[in-house]
């Protein structure tokens, strides 16, 4: 319940305050969001499997975001940022869909 309330407050603050993302951070924000979504879907799946651990979730959430941003940053430094961004999105997308399928199977027995 606390997480849902925090999400609602965060969305409301984002809508009303309309924050500006610095130009240097803009290439990394979408990758960070996808990495965060991967962690959230993994957490929901773990919760449904009764294997959820809050410490593991927090560490997974932070490390996924930082590692994904670091990979894209290194790609930018090497001149292949768009290729590595695509790779990160593909890998995390596969994980998100895999977790979503497991959640669906758990909820609907399908």
Order of alpha helices (4+ residues) and beta strands (2+ residues): alpha-alpha-alpha-alpha
